[in-house]
Amino acid sequence: MGDSPFSKPAGSSFPGDALENLVKLFAERAPRYDRSGNISTENLHDLYDAGFLVLALPKSAGGQEISLRTVVQIISQVAQGDPSTALILAMQYLQSGSFAHSSLWSDAVKQEFFESVRQEGALINALRVEPELGTPSRGGLPATTVSRQGNAWRLNGRKIFSTGSTALQWGVVWARTDEADPRVGPVLVPLDLRGVRIEKSWHQLGMRATGSHTIIFEDVEIPERYLGLLATPAASENNPVAIASWHAIVVAALYDGIAQAARDWLVTFLHQRVPTNLGAPLATLPRFQILVGEIDALLFSNAALIEHAVRLSEQGAESDTEAGLAKQVVTENAIAAVGKAVAAIGNPGLSQDNPLERHYRNVLCGRVHTPQGDSAFLAAGQKTLRV
């Protein structure tokens, strides 16, 4: 699949300390990639070598079919090192797992995808958001079109906020036909096809190393085997496999991981900072002890919410509504926790010489992920009121 940055096949297992070691390494690299705004292909390469990119694939394809609990554990830990890498990995797990269980693709296409992940470390993500439409979770038809021209299908359009753009080998593109009565559905696109190009448009406050640029499709010829089920809007499945609950919970765990990293840095800072007029570490002052207690209370609540959401899923009782509320509360708690740390220590908290400033910018991005706050509360209110 094109020019992959990976050079050798990954195994399906990894040593128990592999993730901890990688997280430390990612944390060392994170400031450099935050400043450059580039995707850390070094991190992705390391994840591939350690066998992490294949984990959501079926066991028959060299994966481990990892559970939501395992996804949450991995993404939370990786986010403590580099949340941008964690988000790319989260989308790899969600989309590759969804693809493996979808009935929209033939076994031959699935095997082609599985092999590319196993042999090349190929990355995949859904490409859905558009400049005019915004997020499709709020309704509406995509402007991106797939049309039959003779014996070929052609794809035209653009997708913004495409996490992992320059590192992706596959995109699941939400598109519609150009028929009088349009049909909509997913199109699997190898992103090395002629007519696919990337416009570098990601210039955000935080999560800068996700490379969430715009991917443009100009008359891209798509083999028919890569077309998913194209159906009328009323009959189509906006998500081929229901992963909305998993998505919300995993995103919540990611941003909680950022807050955990901020809390750990703050604890170290309070022990090491010894003002001359005090003659003792800041950690000895009751006001900072109270501050850390407040932060721990927020993170304790997050842990309980995430665990509850995961257990619902394990019991087969997961609900998009409850998962959306968990994502909303967890991300707001994470933002509040990091904000408390910044406010308490003053200028050092906003210095680019310290990671707390980066953690604060990154954690703020939790608010923009689906489901956003108003959508989560609306769904919960309608469910309770039965309207």
Salt bridges, closest charged atoms under 4 A:
GLU20 OE2 - LYS24 NZ 3.77
ASP34 OD2 - ARG361 NH2 2.64
GLU42 OE1 - ARG29 NE 3.91
GLU42 OE1 - ARG32 NH2 3.12
ASP46 OD2 - ARG29 NH1 2.83
ASP49 OD2 - HIS45 ND1 2.95
GLU112 OE1 - ARG225 NE 3.66
GLU115 OE2 - ARG118 NH2 3.23
GLU130 OE2 - LYS159 NZ 2.77
GLU179 OE1 - ARG183 NE 2.98
GLU199 OE2 - ARG158 NH1 3.48
GLU218 OE2 - ARG197 NH2 3.16
GLU221 OE1 - ARG154 NH2 3.36
GLU224 OE2 - ARG148 NH2 3.39
ASP264 OD1 - ARG263 NH1 3.29
GLU294 OE1 - LYS340 NZ 3.43
ASP296 OD1 - ARG263 NE 2.80
GLU307 OE1 - ARG69 NH1 2.90
GLU307 OE2 - ARG311 NE 2.63
GLU314 OE2 - ARG69 NE 2.67
GLU322 OE2 - LYS383 NZ 3.02
GLU332 OE2 - ARG367 NE 2.81
GLU357 OE2 - ARG361 NE 2.69
ASP374 OD1 - ARG138 NH2 2.85
